[in-house]
């Protein structure tokens, strides 16, 4: 061993408190580096999760207070959300929970909007009035789709 190395070892052996402080300083330095790496990785992962939450799957729900929202407002909001011109619009019982007056306004508005935007509308309904306005009607019977050729007869109520 060279003389400088021996002098350093001799010095540390003669001053054990200074050796202890040097070792504690070294441990604190390593611990700080590890803590910074853990914090960086944790914040990166938190950012990724928050980005997923913001850009993730969206639900298209409009909810109101205990009494819900006004039906006319709902129809207007749905029509405005129609701005991206999809090639296909699926409507499941679009007039199911509406009063007769509002239900009578929904179908013409929906069909005129679809024609103006060149969009196909698929309506799933039990309402025969809606099916009469369709260009083509398919019925689900015994697990298969059948095209209806003759007009449907309204079931007695």
C-alpha positions as CSV (number, residue, x, y, z in Angstrom):
1,X,0.0,0.0,0.0
2,X,1.2,3.4,-0.7
3,X,2.1,5.9,2.1
4,X,-0.9,8.2,1.5
5,X,-3.4,5.4,1.8
6,X,-1.7,4.2,5.1
7,X,-1.8,7.7,6.4
8,X,-5.5,8.0,5.7
9,X,-6.3,4.7,7.4
10,X,-4.2,5.6,10.4
11,X,-6.0,8.9,10.7
12,X,-9.4,7.3,10.6
13,X,-8.4,4.7,13.2
14,X,-7.1,7.4,15.5
15,X,-10.3,9.4,15.2
16,X,-13.3,7.0,15.4
17,X,-15.9,9.8,15.8
18,X,-14.8,11.3,12.5
19,X,-15.0,7.8,10.8
20,X,-18.5,7.4,12.2
21,X,-19.6,10.8,10.9
22,X,-18.1,10.0,7.4
23,X,-20.0,6.7,7.3
24,X,-23.2,8.4,8.4
25,X,-22.7,11.1,5.7
26,X,-22.1,8.4,3.1
27,X,-25.3,6.6,4.1
28,X,-27.3,9.8,4.1
29,X,-26.1,10.6,0.6
30,X,-27.0,7.2,-0.7
31,X,-30.4,7.4,1.0
32,X,-31.1,10.9,-0.5
33,X,-30.3,9.6,-4.0
34,X,-32.6,6.6,-3.5
35,X,-35.4,8.8,-2.1
36,X,-35.2,11.2,-5.0
37,X,-35.4,8.3,-7.5
38,X,-38.4,6.9,-5.7
39,X,-40.2,10.3,-5.6
40,X,-39.5,10.8,-9.3
41,X,-40.9,7.4,-10.3
42,X,-43.9,7.9,-8.0
43,X,-44.8,11.3,-9.5
44,X,-44.3,9.9,-13.0
45,X,-46.7,7.1,-12.3
46,X,-49.2,9.4,-10.6
47,X,-49.1,11.6,-13.7
48,X,-49.7,8.6,-16.0
49,X,-52.7,7.5,-13.9
50,X,-54.2,11.0,-13.8
51,X,-53.7,11.3,-17.6
52,X,-55.5,8.0,-18.0
53,X,-58.4,9.2,-15.8
54,X,-58.7,12.4,-17.9
55,X,-58.3,10.8,-21.3
56,X,-59.8,7.4,-20.5
57,X,-63.2,6.0,-21.4
58,X,-65.9,8.6,-21.3
59,X,-69.5,8.0,-20.3
60,X,-72.1,10.1,-22.1
61,X,-74.5,10.6,-19.2
62,X,-76.4,13.7,-18.3
63,X,-77.6,13.7,-14.8
64,X,-79.6,16.2,-12.8
65,X,-80.8,16.7,-9.3
66,X,-83.5,14.6,-7.6
67,X,-86.0,15.6,-10.3
68,X,-83.6,15.1,-13.2
69,X,-83.3,17.7,-16.0
70,X,-85.8,19.2,-18.3
71,X,-86.6,16.8,-21.2
72,X,-86.4,19.6,-23.8
73,X,-83.0,20.6,-22.5
74,X,-81.8,17.0,-22.6
75,X,-82.9,16.7,-26.3
76,X,-81.1,19.9,-27.1
77,X,-77.9,18.8,-25.4
78,X,-77.9,15.5,-27.1
79,X,-78.4,17.2,-30.5
80,X,-75.5,19.5,-29.8
81,X,-73.2,16.6,-28.8
82,X,-74.0,15.2,-32.3
83,X,-71.4,17.6,-33.8
84,X,-68.7,15.2,-34.8
85,X,-70.8,13.6,-37.5
86,X,-70.6,9.9,-36.7
87,X,-71.5,7.4,-39.6
88,X,-73.9,5.6,-37.2
89,X,-76.1,6.7,-34.4
90,X,-77.5,4.1,-32.0
91,X,-80.7,5.1,-30.1
92,X,-82.0,2.7,-27.5
93,X,-85.7,3.7,-26.6
94,X,-85.0,7.4,-27.4
95,X,-88.6,8.3,-26.3
96,X,-89.0,5.7,-23.6
97,X,-89.1,8.1,-20.6
98,X,-90.5,11.2,-22.3
99,X,-94.0,12.6,-22.2
100,X,-96.1,12.4,-25.4
101,X,-95.5,16.0,-26.5
102,X,-91.7,15.8,-26.1
103,X,-91.6,12.3,-27.6
104,X,-93.4,13.7,-30.6
105,X,-90.7,16.3,-31.0
106,X,-87.7,14.0,-30.6
107,X,-88.2,11.7,-33.6
108,X,-88.5,14.5,-36.2
109,X,-85.6,16.3,-34.7
110,X,-83.5,13.1,-34.6
111,X,-84.4,12.2,-38.2
112,X,-83.8,15.6,-39.7
113,X,-80.5,15.9,-37.9
114,X,-79.5,12.5,-39.2
115,X,-80.5,13.3,-42.8
116,X,-78.7,16.7,-42.7
117,X,-75.5,15.0,-41.5
118,X,-75.8,11.9,-43.7
119,X,-75.9,9.6,-40.7
120,X,-77.6,6.2,-40.3
121,X,-79.8,5.9,-37.3
122,X,-80.5,2.6,-35.6
123,X,-83.4,2.8,-33.2
124,X,-84.2,0.0,-30.8
125,X,-87.8,0.5,-29.6
126,X,-91.1,-1.1,-28.6
127,X,-92.9,2.1,-29.9
128,X,-94.8,1.3,-33.1
129,X,-95.0,5.0,-34.0
130,X,-91.2,5.2,-34.2
131,X,-91.1,2.1,-36.4
132,X,-93.6,3.6,-38.8
133,X,-91.3,6.5,-39.5
134,X,-88.3,4.2,-40.4
135,X,-87.1,3.4,-43.9
136,X,-86.4,-0.2,-42.9
137,X,-87.7,-2.2,-39.9
138,X,-86.1,-5.3,-38.5
139,X,-87.8,-7.4,-35.8
140,X,-86.1,-9.7,-33.4
141,X,-88.0,-13.0,-33.2
142,X,-86.7,-16.2,-31.8
143,X,-83.2,-14.8,-31.5
144,X,-83.0,-13.8,-35.2
145,X,-83.5,-10.6,-37.1
146,X,-86.4,-10.6,-39.7
147,X,-87.2,-7.7,-42.0
148,X,-90.8,-6.6,-41.6
149,X,-92.5,-6.3,-45.0
150,X,-96.1,-5.5,-43.9
151,X,-97.1,-2.7,-41.5
152,X,-97.3,-3.8,-37.9
153,X,-100.6,-3.9,-36.1
154,X,-100.8,-2.0,-32.9
155,X,-101.2,-4.3,-29.9
156,X,-104.3,-3.5,-27.8
157,X,-103.6,-1.7,-24.6
